[in-house]
Amino acid sequence: MNLYLMRHANAGLPRENPKLDAKRALIKEGKDQCMLMARVLSALKVQVDVILASPLKRATQTAQFVGTELGFEGKVEICAALAPGADYAEFVQLLAKYADREGVLAVGHNPDLFQYLGRLITGNGGASIRLRKGSVARIDFDSHPPRLHWLIDPRSARALYASVQKSPRPKTTRK
């Protein structure tokens, strides 16, 4: 299984009231991050069999936008194991449920996601890996322990796309 662990895109400033914060939607920058990261995933030929998301609106929206751009035709599954403050054991049980799938996209929140990522690839949580908003990490579960193949954040993706658009070679015309 390839797990694509994604932090939700930008949803603006947190709200003090937890009920209101749970309903916080993506802002324009967050929607742009979703589209950019979906293009990156498409360029990397990522295929997902299932998309899982935290019940919070910003994570669900991120999962839906990215799924739509990837051409995913299934329904995003809402999972409490991806909600803020969820237990690592619940997360591992969730992964076990989908272990027979080839590609799983899971969208959640920090600090849980970077802690889960660290524990997955080291077995003890010794790795501290930064996951910016909209970041995606590919973890390969075919190796033991699972191996981090890549981690891309929207800032790096934008820089890569900008450098590709500016060709270092001068344009020449054929006569």
RASULJO-V112116 format. One record per residue. N is the residue number from 0. RES is the residue in three letters. PHI is phi in degrees with one decimal (none if undefined). PSI is psi as a letter, one per 40 degrees, with the letter a starting at -180 (none if undefined). BURIAL is + if it has 16 or more other C-alpha atoms within 10 Angstrom, else -. Layout:
n->[N	N]
res->[RES	RES]
phi->[PHI	PHI]
psi->[PSI	PSI]
burial->[BURIAL	BURIAL]
This chain:
n->[0	1	2	3	4	5	6	7	8	9	10	11	12	13	14	15	16	17	18	19	20	21	22	23	24	25	26	27	28	29	30	31	32	33	34	35	36	37	38	39	40	41	42	43	44	45	46	47	48	49	50	51	52	53	54	55	56	57	58	59	60	61	62	63	64	65	66	67	68	69	70	71	72	73	74	75	76	77	78	79	80	81	82	83	84	85	86	87	88	89	90	91	92	93	94	95	96	97	98	99	100	101	102	103	104	105	106	107	108	109	110	111	112	113	114	115	116	117	118	119	120	121	122	123	124	125	126	127	128	129	130	131	132	133	134	135	136	137	138	139	140	141	142	143	144	145	146	147	148	149	150	151	152	153	154	155	156	157	158	159	160	161	162	163	164	165	166	167	168	169	170	171	172	173	174]
res->[MET	ASN	LEU	TYR	LEU	MET	ARG	HIS	ALA	ASN	ALA	GLY	LEU	PRO	ARG	GLU	ASN	PRO	LYS	LEU	ASP	ALA	LYS	ARG	ALA	LEU	ILE	LYS	GLU	GLY	LYS	ASP	GLN	CYS	MET	LEU	MET	ALA	ARG	VAL	LEU	SER	ALA	LEU	LYS	VAL	GLN	VAL	ASP	VAL	ILE	LEU	ALA	SER	PRO	LEU	LYS	ARG	ALA	THR	GLN	THR	ALA	GLN	PHE	VAL	GLY	THR	GLU	LEU	GLY	PHE	GLU	GLY	LYS	VAL	GLU	ILE	CYS	ALA	ALA	LEU	ALA	PRO	GLY	ALA	ASP	TYR	ALA	GLU	PHE	VAL	GLN	LEU	LEU	ALA	LYS	TYR	ALA	ASP	ARG	GLU	GLY	VAL	LEU	ALA	VAL	GLY	HIS	ASN	PRO	ASP	LEU	PHE	GLN	TYR	LEU	GLY	ARG	LEU	ILE	THR	GLY	ASN	GLY	GLY	ALA	SER	ILE	ARG	LEU	ARG	LYS	GLY	SER	VAL	ALA	ARG	ILE	ASP	PHE	ASP	SER	HIS	PRO	PRO	ARG	LEU	HIS	TRP	LEU	ILE	ASP	PRO	ARG	SER	ALA	ARG	ALA	LEU	TYR	ALA	SER	VAL	GLN	LYS	SER	PRO	ARG	PRO	LYS	THR	THR	ARG	LYS]
phi->[none	-106.1	-100.0	-106.3	-94.5	-124.9	-84.5	-56.4	-78.2	-63.6	-122.3	76.4	-81.6	-63.9	-101.8	-69.8	-76.5	-59.2	-67.5	-69.9	-63.6	-63.7	-95.9	-66.3	-93.4	-65.2	-91.3	-55.0	-60.1	-65.4	-64.7	-63.4	-61.5	-60.4	-64.8	-62.1	-67.9	-65.2	-63.6	-62.4	-61.8	-64.0	-62.9	-86.7	61.2	-72.6	-126.7	-116.8	-94.1	-148.8	-121.1	-115.8	-144.9	-62.0	-70.9	-72.1	-54.4	-64.5	-74.2	-63.2	-62.9	-57.5	-61.2	-67.2	-62.5	-65.4	-59.6	-61.2	-65.5	-82.7	81.9	-70.9	-101.1	-80.8	-97.9	-69.6	-92.8	-87.5	-131.0	-62.8	-66.9	-105.1	-72.7	-58.1	82.5	-66.6	-84.4	-58.9	-62.0	-63.8	-63.5	-63.8	-63.1	-61.5	-63.1	-62.0	-61.5	-110.2	-61.2	-83.1	-86.8	-78.6	-135.3	-126.9	-102.5	-119.4	-113.5	-148.5	-131.6	-87.5	-82.1	-57.5	-61.0	-69.7	-69.8	-60.8	-59.3	-59.5	-69.8	-62.0	-87.9	-114.6	87.1	-132.1	83.7	-70.7	-92.4	-114.1	-117.2	-76.9	-118.4	-71.7	-60.2	86.4	-69.0	-130.4	-118.5	-103.2	-117.3	-94.7	-89.4	-76.4	-104.6	-124.5	-69.3	-52.9	-114.4	-77.2	-88.4	-159.2	-142.0	-128.2	-111.9	-56.8	-62.6	-65.7	-62.3	-60.8	-64.0	-63.4	-62.2	-65.2	-72.0	-72.0	-70.5	-96.9	-75.9	-74.6	-87.7	-70.8	-74.3	-121.1	-108.1	-96.2	-111.4]
psi->[i	h	h	h	h	h	i	i	i	h	f	a	i	i	i	d	h	d	d	d	d	d	e	h	i	i	i	d	d	d	d	d	d	d	d	d	d	d	d	d	d	d	d	e	f	h	h	i	d	i	h	i	i	i	e	i	d	d	d	d	d	d	d	d	d	d	d	d	d	e	e	h	e	a	i	h	h	h	h	d	e	e	i	h	e	i	i	d	d	d	d	d	d	d	d	d	d	e	d	e	i	d	h	h	h	h	h	a	i	i	e	d	d	d	d	d	d	d	d	d	e	d	e	e	e	e	h	h	h	h	h	i	h	e	i	h	h	h	h	h	e	e	i	h	i	i	h	h	d	i	h	h	i	d	d	d	d	d	d	d	d	d	d	d	d	h	h	e	h	i	h	i	i	h	none]
burial->[+	+	+	+	+	+	+	+	+	+	+	-	-	-	-	-	-	-	-	-	+	+	-	+	+	+	-	-	-	+	+	+	+	+	+	+	+	+	+	+	+	-	-	-	-	+	+	+	-	+	+	+	+	+	+	+	+	+	+	+	+	+	+	+	+	+	+	-	+	+	-	+	-	-	-	+	-	+	+	+	+	+	+	+	-	-	-	+	-	-	+	-	-	+	+	-	-	-	-	-	-	-	+	+	+	+	+	+	+	+	-	+	+	+	+	+	+	+	+	+	+	-	-	-	-	-	+	-	-	+	+	+	+	+	+	+	+	+	+	+	+	-	-	-	-	+	+	+	-	-	+	+	+	+	-	-	+	-	-	-	-	-	-	-	-	-	-	-	-	-	-	-	-	-	-]
